[in-house]
Amino acid sequence: MQRVGNERQTTIRPRSGGTDSAAPIISVRGVTNRFGPQLVHDAVDLDVYPGEVLGIVGGSGSGKSVLLRTMLGLHRPNAGDVRIEGMDITRMSTEELLAIKRRYGVTFQHGALFSSLTVAENIQLPMREFFSASERTYDALAELRLRMVGLPVEAGRKLPSQLSGGMVKRAALARALALDPSILFLDEPTAGLDPISAASFDELIVYLHRSLKLTIVMITHDLDTLLATCNRVAVLVDRKIVVDTLEGIMNNPHPWIREYFHGPRARAAHLARGAR
């Protein structure tokens, strides 16, 4: 890994993602989210295709987290629908939605691990919710997930408070992979990490994407992560969403998009990308 100024430069490349010729694995249609008089999303449409890594960006208050919660079935929109593998999750009961949740894994910005449980116990929680097995089997499966995300087996016996920030991120990712999901949702996966740790996490995302053939949707503000991992980018702006390849987004004339991708803080990332 090389450095450009204070930014990190990696040489990893994302695998080619899905194309418009494939049926979307996630389809958002006409989603409107309103909180009192505040309109956050105005009839937003978004397709996520099998095997791609889609990054979602936007300014403060643009509704990135609200959109993620809507796509997870944790928030019901005022209008529109979200379909995962053709199934409309916006009109499902809690019991019906529970079955769909087996198909995806989620990591949240600060890990969201249960502080009173060990790392291994956190990883085992989804397993215990969905299937019965011996304690030996649960332990073996948790150990496998730890190894998948680059953590030592010993980390499983520790409490989250005993881990570094980067290790907490990996432990949360191990829990998200507990049920072998086909879709992975990542909320600010590299937030709070130093450049070296963040670059290492980017490499892990690309590795898991390729080896497990995952479809990944991530919210991130990190341009280096976008450049290193994503096939396409969705930008929430003016209550709508603009989706394109990285090259297409960078050429978009919208003032906010241009400032985000061509402003002073983006210059080092652009230089890094051009040097690859």
Backbone hydrogen bonds in HBPLUS format (Angstrom, degrees):
<---DONOR---> <-ACCEPTOR-->    atom                        ^
c    i                          cat <-CA-CA->   ^        H-A-AA   ^      H-
h    n   atom  resd res      DA  || num        DHA   H-A  angle D-A-AA Bond
n    s   type  num  typ     dist DA aas  dist angle  dist       angle   num
A0002-GLN N   A0009-GLN O   3.22 MM   7  5.21 140.3  2.39 145.4 151.3     1
A0009-GLN N   A0002-GLN O   2.90 MM   7  5.21 142.4  2.04 170.2 158.4     2
A0004-VAL N   A0007-GLU O   3.19 MM   3  5.43 169.8  2.20 143.0 146.2     3
A0007-GLU N   A0004-VAL O   3.00 MM   3  5.43 148.9  2.10 138.9 137.4     4
A0022-ALA N   A0019-THR O   3.04 MM   3  5.71 164.6  2.06 120.3 125.0     5
A0025-ILE N   A0048-VAL O   2.78 MM  23  5.89 138.4  1.95 149.6 162.8     6
A0085-GLU N   A0025-ILE O   2.70 MM  60  4.80 167.8  1.71 145.9 150.1     7
A0026-ILE N   A0048-VAL O   3.19 MM  22  4.99 162.3  2.22 141.5 142.6     8
A0048-VAL N   A0026-ILE O   2.87 MM  22  4.99 161.6  1.90 150.2 151.0     9
A0027-SER N   A0083-ARG O   2.85 MM  56  5.08 156.2  1.90 147.2 153.8    10
A0083-ARG N   A0027-SER O   2.83 MM  56  5.08 161.7  1.86 145.3 151.6    11
A0028-VAL N   A0046-LEU O   2.68 MM  18  4.84 168.5  1.70 160.6 162.5    12
A0046-LEU N   A0028-VAL O   2.89 MM  18  4.84 156.1  1.95 131.2 134.1    13
A0029-ARG N   A0081-ASP O   2.96 MM  52  5.50 171.7  1.97 166.1 167.9    14
A0081-ASP N   A0029-ARG O   2.99 MM  52  5.50 153.0  2.06 147.6 155.7    15
A0031-VAL N   A0044-VAL O   2.99 MM  13  4.86 151.1  2.08 142.1 133.1    16
A0044-VAL N   A0031-VAL O   2.86 MM  13  4.86 166.3  1.87 132.5 128.6    17
A0032-THR N   A0079-ALA O   2.97 MM  47  5.00 156.0  2.03 129.9 130.7    18
A0078-ASN N   A0032-THR O   2.80 MM  46  5.50 134.5  2.01 157.5 171.6    19
A0079-ALA N   A0032-THR O   3.34 MM  47  5.00 143.7  2.48 134.5 134.8    20
A0033-ASN N   A0041-HIS O   3.10 MM   8  4.99 143.7  2.24 119.6 129.1    21
A0040-VAL N   A0033-ASN O   2.85 MM   7  5.48 156.8  1.90 157.6 164.7    22
A0041-HIS N   A0033-ASN O   3.26 MM   8  4.99 161.6  2.30 131.1 135.8    23
A0035-PHE N   A0038-GLN O   2.85 MM   3  5.19 160.3  1.89 154.0 157.7    24
A0038-GLN N   A0035-PHE O   3.08 MM   3  5.19 152.3  2.16 128.2 124.0    25
A0042-ASP N   A0239-ARG O   2.86 MM 197  5.40 168.8  1.87 152.4 148.8    26
A0052-GLU N   A0049-TYR O   3.27 MM   3  5.96 157.1  2.32 145.3 142.3    27
A0216-ILE N   A0052-GLU O   2.94 MM 164  6.35 163.7  1.97 156.9 162.1    28
A0231-ASN N   A0053-VAL O   2.82 MM 178  5.39 159.5  1.86 145.2 151.3    29
A0232-ARG N   A0053-VAL O   3.44 MM 179  6.80 162.9  2.47 149.4 153.0    30
A0054-LEU N   A0216-ILE O   2.83 MM 162  6.22 163.6  1.85 161.9 161.8    31
A0218-MET N   A0054-LEU O   2.89 MM 164  6.29 166.9  1.91 163.8 167.4    32
A0055-GLY N   A0232-ARG O   3.07 MM 177  6.45 167.5  2.09 150.8 151.6    33
A0234-ALA N   A0055-GLY O   2.71 MM 179  6.07 164.1  1.74 166.4 171.8    34
A0056-ILE N   A0218-MET O   2.69 MM 162  6.01 153.1  1.76 160.1 165.4    35
A0220-THR N   A0056-ILE O   3.22 MM 164  6.36 158.2  2.27 153.5 157.4    36
A0057-VAL N   A0234-ALA O   2.91 MM 177  6.34 159.8  1.95 161.4 167.9    37
A0236-LEU N   A0057-VAL O   2.89 MM 179  6.29 167.6  1.90 159.6 160.9    38
A0062-SER N   A0059-GLY O   3.06 MM   3  5.43 150.7  2.15 137.1 133.9    39
A0067-LEU N   A0063-GLY O   2.91 MM   4  6.01 157.8  1.95 145.9 151.5    40
A0068-LEU N   A0064-LYS O   2.99 MM   4  6.28 157.2  2.04 147.8 154.3    41
A0069-ARG N   A0065-SER O   2.91 MM   4  6.13 163.9  1.94 149.9 153.8    42
A0070-THR N   A0066-VAL O   2.90 MM   4  6.10 147.3  2.01 143.6 153.1    43
A0071-MET N   A0067-LEU O   2.91 MM   4  6.17 154.5  1.97 149.4 155.9    44
A0072-LEU N   A0068-LEU O   2.96 MM   4  6.20 133.1  2.18 142.6 156.0    45
A0074-LEU N   A0069-ARG O   2.84 MM   5  5.01 142.7  1.97 161.8 159.8    46
A0075-HIS N   A0069-ARG O   3.23 MM   6  5.43 131.3  2.48 120.0 114.1    47
A0073-GLY N   A0070-THR O   3.18 MM   3  5.18 154.1  2.25  99.3 107.2    48
A0089-ILE N   A0082-VAL O   2.90 MM   7  5.93 146.5  2.01 160.6 171.4    49
A0084-ILE N   A0087-MET O   2.93 MM   3  5.23 151.9  2.01 144.4 141.8    50
A0087-MET N   A0084-ILE O   3.07 MM   3  5.23 168.0  2.08 112.2 114.9    51
A0097-LEU N   A0093-SER O   2.90 MM   4  6.09 160.8  1.94 154.2 159.9    52
A0098-LEU N   A0094-THR O   3.06 MM   4  6.19 140.6  2.22 139.6 149.2    53
A0100-ILE N   A0097-LEU O   3.07 MM   3  5.09 118.3  2.46  96.2 111.4    54
A0101-LYS N   A0097-LEU O   3.03 MM   4  6.31 145.7  2.15 149.9 159.6    55
A0102-ARG N   A0099-ALA O   3.35 MM   3  5.71 155.7  2.41 104.0 110.7    56
A0103-ARG N   A0100-ILE O   2.85 MM   3  5.58 159.5  1.89 122.0 128.5    57
A0104-TYR N   A0101-LYS O   3.40 MM   3  5.60 159.3  2.45 102.9 108.4    58
A0182-SER N   A0103-ARG O   3.05 MM  79  5.82 146.9  2.16 137.1 141.4    59
A0183-ILE N   A0103-ARG O   3.26 MM  80  6.46 152.3  2.34 152.9 158.3    60
A0105-GLY N   A0183-ILE O   2.89 MM  78  6.39 150.3  1.98 151.3 159.8    61
A0185-PHE N   A0105-GLY O   2.82 MM  80  6.15 167.6  1.83 157.9 161.3    62
A0107-THR N   A0185-PHE O   2.96 MM  78  6.43 147.3  2.07 154.8 165.3    63
A0187-ASP N   A0107-THR O   3.01 MM  80  5.99 146.5  2.12 138.6 149.1    64
A0111-GLY N   A0108-PHE O   3.00 MM   3  5.24 165.4  2.02 120.6 121.7    65
A0117-LEU N   A0114-PHE O   3.17 MM   3  5.62 163.0  2.20 114.6 119.9    66
A0122-ASN N   A0118-THR O   2.93 MM   4  6.23 149.8  2.02 148.4 157.0    67
A0119-VAL N   A0158-LYS O   2.84 MM  39  5.97 146.4  1.95 168.6 174.3    68
A0123-ILE N   A0119-VAL O   3.01 MM   4  6.33 156.5  2.07 150.7 156.6    69
A0120-ALA N   A0156-GLY O   2.94 MM  36  4.32 164.3  1.96 126.0 122.2    70
A0124-GLN N   A0120-ALA O   2.96 MM   4  6.19 147.2  2.07 145.0 154.4    71
A0125-LEU N   A0121-GLU O   3.16 MM   4  6.25 126.1  2.47 138.9 150.2    72
A0125-LEU N   A0122-ASN O   3.33 MM   3  5.40 145.3  2.46  98.0 107.3    73
A0127-MET N   A0124-GLN O   3.02 MM   3  5.15 112.6  2.50 101.8 118.6    74
A0128-ARG N   A0124-GLN O   2.91 MM   4  6.16 163.4  1.94 166.6 171.3    75
A0129-GLU N   A0125-LEU O   3.08 MM   4  6.30 141.0  2.24 147.3 158.3    76
A0130-PHE N   A0126-PRO O   3.20 MM   4  6.41 141.8  2.36 144.5 152.7    77
A0130-PHE N   A0127-MET O   3.16 MM   3  5.40 130.0  2.42 100.5 112.7    78
A0131-PHE N   A0127-MET O   2.87 MM   4  5.86 156.6  1.92 163.6 167.4    79
A0137-THR N   A0134-SER O   3.07 MM   3  5.15 119.8  2.44  96.2 110.6    80
A0138-TYR N   A0134-SER O   3.00 MM   4  6.39 163.0  2.03 155.6 159.6    81
A0139-ASP N   A0135-GLU O   2.91 MM   4  6.10 161.7  1.94 150.0 155.0    82
A0140-ALA N   A0136-ARG O   2.98 MM   4  6.17 156.0  2.04 143.2 149.7    83
A0141-LEU N   A0137-THR O   2.90 MM   4  6.13 160.1  1.94 155.5 160.5    84
A0142-ALA N   A0138-TYR O   2.96 MM   4  6.16 158.3  2.01 150.0 155.9    85
A0143-GLU N   A0139-ASP O   2.95 MM   4  6.14 155.8  2.01 146.0 152.9    86
A0144-LEU N   A0140-ALA O   2.98 MM   4  6.22 151.9  2.06 143.5 151.0    87
A0145-ARG N   A0141-LEU O   3.05 MM   4  6.36 158.5  2.10 147.8 152.7    88
A0146-LEU N   A0142-ALA O   2.98 MM   4  6.26 155.1  2.05 148.2 155.2    89
A0147-ARG N   A0143-GLU O   3.05 MM   4  6.32 160.2  2.09 150.0 154.6    90
A0148-MET N   A0144-LEU O   2.97 MM   4  6.22 148.5  2.07 145.9 155.3    91
A0149-VAL N   A0145-ARG O   3.25 MM   4  6.53 142.9  2.40 146.0 153.2    92
A0151-LEU N   A0146-LEU O   2.92 MM   5  5.11 165.0  1.94 153.0 147.9    93
A0150-GLY N   A0147-ARG O   3.15 MM   3  5.05 163.3  2.18 102.9 107.4    94
A0155-ALA N   A0152-PRO O   3.01 MM   3  5.57 149.7  2.10 113.6 121.7    95
A0156-GLY N   A0153-VAL O   3.02 MM   3  5.69 152.4  2.10 117.1 124.2    96
A0157-ARG N   A0154-GLU O   3.14 MM   3  5.72 154.6  2.21 113.8 120.1    97
A0158-LYS N   A0155-ALA O   3.12 MM   3  5.34 161.8  2.15 109.5 115.2    98
A0162-GLN N   A0159-LEU O   2.88 MM   3  5.46 159.5  1.93 120.9 127.7    99
A0163-LEU N   A0160-PRO O   3.10 MM   3  5.44 166.2  2.12 115.8 118.3   100
A0168-VAL N   A0164-SER O   2.95 MM   4  6.24 152.3  2.03 152.7 160.5   101
A0169-LYS N   A0165-GLY O   3.14 MM   4  6.43 155.0  2.20 144.8 150.7   102
A0170-ARG N   A0166-GLY O   3.16 MM   4  6.45 153.0  2.23 141.1 147.9   103
A0171-ALA N   A0167-MET O   2.80 MM   4  6.04 153.3  1.87 148.6 156.6   104
A0172-ALA N   A0168-VAL O   2.89 MM   4  6.10 158.5  1.93 151.0 156.3   105
A0173-LEU N   A0169-LYS O   3.02 MM   4  6.25 146.5  2.13 138.5 148.0   106
A0174-ALA N   A0170-ARG O   2.84 MM   4  6.14 149.0  1.94 145.1 153.7   107
A0175-ARG N   A0171-ALA O   3.02 MM   4  6.37 152.1  2.10 146.3 153.1   108
A0176-ALA N   A0172-ALA O   2.98 MM   4  6.26 151.2  2.06 141.6 149.9   109
A0177-LEU N   A0173-LEU O   3.07 MM   4  6.33 132.1  2.30 140.9 152.9   110
A0177-LEU N   A0174-ALA O   3.20 MM   3  5.16 134.4  2.42  93.4 105.6   111
A0178-ALA N   A0175-ARG O   3.04 MM   3  5.02 163.9  2.06 108.9 112.6   112
A0180-ASP N   A0177-LEU O   3.14 MM   3  5.32 164.4  2.16 119.7 118.8   113
A0215-THR N   A0182-SER O   3.03 MM  33  6.33 155.2  2.09 149.9 157.7   114
A0184-LEU N   A0215-THR O   2.82 MM  31  6.21 156.0  1.87 161.4 168.0   115
A0217-VAL N   A0184-LEU O   2.89 MM  33  6.29 160.7  1.93 160.3 166.0   116
A0186-LEU N   A0217-VAL O   2.86 MM  31  6.27 158.1  1.90 150.6 156.9   117
A0219-ILE N   A0186-LEU O   2.80 MM  33  6.26 155.6  1.86 163.6 171.7   118
A0188-GLU N   A0219-ILE O   2.66 MM  31  5.30 145.3  1.77 139.8 150.8   119
A0191-ALA N   A0188-GLU O   3.28 MM   3  5.38 165.0  2.30 109.4 113.9   120
A0193-LEU N   A0190-THR O   3.19 MM   3  5.63 161.8  2.23 134.7 133.9   121
A0198-ALA N   A0194-ASP O   2.82 MM   4  5.96 161.8  1.86 164.4 170.8   122
A0199-ALA N   A0195-PRO O   2.98 MM   4  6.06 155.8  2.04 141.5 147.4   123
A0200-SER N   A0196-ILE O   3.05 MM   4  6.26 154.9  2.11 145.3 152.2   124
A0201-PHE N   A0197-SER O   2.93 MM   4  6.20 147.0  2.04 143.3 152.4   125
A0202-ASP N   A0198-ALA O   2.91 MM   4  6.22 151.3  1.99 146.5 154.5   126
A0203-GLU N   A0199-ALA O   3.05 MM   4  6.36 155.7  2.11 145.9 151.7   127
A0204-LEU N   A0200-SER O   3.04 MM   4  6.33 145.8  2.16 138.7 148.2   128
A0205-ILE N   A0201-PHE O   2.93 MM   4  6.26 156.3  1.99 152.3 157.7   129
A0206-VAL N   A0202-ASP O   3.06 MM   4  6.39 163.1  2.09 153.2 157.0   130
A0207-TYR N   A0203-GLU O   2.92 MM   4  6.10 157.5  1.97 145.6 152.3   131
A0208-LEU N   A0204-LEU O   2.88 MM   4  6.09 169.9  1.89 157.9 159.5   132
A0209-HIS N   A0205-ILE O   2.88 MM   4  5.97 156.7  1.93 147.4 154.9   133
A0210-ARG N   A0206-VAL O   3.00 MM   4  6.17 158.6  2.05 147.7 152.4   134
A0211-SER N   A0207-TYR O   2.85 MM   4  6.00 173.7  1.85 158.1 160.3   135
A0212-LEU N   A0208-LEU O   2.88 MM   4  5.52 159.4  1.92 141.2 147.1   136
A0213-LYS N   A0209-HIS O   3.07 MM   4  5.32 116.6  2.49 122.3 133.1   137
A0214-LEU N   A0209-HIS O   3.28 MM   5  4.88 138.5  2.46 119.1 130.0   138
A0226-LEU N   A0222-ASP O   3.09 MM   4  6.47 159.4  2.13 151.6 157.5   139
A0227-LEU N   A0223-LEU O   2.90 MM   4  6.12 164.9  1.92 154.1 157.5   140
A0228-ALA N   A0224-ASP O   2.90 MM   4  6.00 147.6  2.01 144.0 153.1   141
A0229-THR N   A0225-THR O   2.97 MM   4  5.84 149.3  2.06 151.1 156.5   142
A0230-CYS N   A0226-LEU O   3.13 MM   4  5.22 155.9  2.19 132.2 139.2   143
A0233-VAL N   A0244-ASP O   2.82 MM  11  5.69 168.2  1.83 174.7 176.4   144
A0244-ASP N   A0233-VAL O   3.04 MM  11  5.69 157.6  2.09 153.7 159.9   145
A0235-VAL N   A0242-VAL O   2.72 MM   7  5.06 165.4  1.74 149.2 152.9   146
A0242-VAL N   A0235-VAL O   2.85 MM   7  5.06 158.2  1.90 140.1 146.9   147
A0237-VAL N   A0240-LYS O   3.03 MM   3  5.49 150.3  2.12 134.4 143.4   148
A0240-LYS N   A0237-VAL O   2.99 MM   3  5.49 161.0  2.03 118.6 123.1   149
A0249-ILE N   A0245-THR O   2.86 MM   4  6.09 164.8  1.89 157.3 160.9   150
A0250-MET N   A0246-LEU O   2.94 MM   4  6.10 160.7  1.98 149.6 155.0   151
A0251-ASN N   A0247-GLU O   3.18 MM   4  6.40 131.6  2.43 137.7 149.3   152
A0251-ASN N   A0248-GLY O   3.17 MM   3  5.22 135.5  2.38  96.0 108.2   153
A0252-ASN N   A0249-ILE O   3.00 MM   3  5.05 160.8  2.04 105.9 111.9   154
A0258-ARG N   A0254-HIS O   2.91 MM   4  6.12 163.1  1.93 163.2 168.8   155
A0259-GLU N   A0255-PRO O   2.95 MM   4  6.12 157.5  2.00 146.9 153.1   156
A0260-TYR N   A0256-TRP O   2.92 MM   4  6.09 157.1  1.98 148.4 154.7   157
A0261-PHE N   A0257-ILE O   2.96 MM   4  6.10 167.6  1.98 154.1 156.8   158
A0262-HIS N   A0258-ARG O   2.79 MM   4  5.43 128.9  2.05 140.4 151.2   159
A0263-GLY N   A0259-GLU O   2.84 MM   4  4.66 123.3  2.16 128.1 130.1   160
A0266-ALA N   A0263-GLY O   2.96 MM   3  5.36 149.7  2.05 112.9 122.6   161
A0267-ARG N   A0264-PRO O   3.38 MM   3  5.55 157.3  2.43 103.4 109.6   162
A0270-HIS N   A0266-ALA O   3.03 MM   4  6.30 152.8  2.11 153.8 162.0   163
A0271-LEU N   A0267-ARG O   2.95 MM   4  6.24 157.3  2.00 151.5 157.6   164
A0272-ALA N   A0268-ALA O   2.89 MM   4  6.15 155.9  1.95 147.3 154.2   165
A0273-ARG N   A0269-ALA O   2.97 MM   4  6.19 157.8  2.02 145.4 151.0   166
A0274-GLY N   A0270-HIS O   2.99 MM   4  6.21 158.0  2.04 148.4 154.3   167
A0275-ALA N   A0271-LEU O   3.09 MM   4  6.26 132.4  2.33 140.9 152.6   168
A0275-ALA N   A0272-ALA O   3.21 MM   3  5.24 135.1  2.43  94.9 107.0   169
A0276-ARG N   A0273-ARG O   3.27 MM   3  5.57 160.5  2.31 106.8 112.6   170
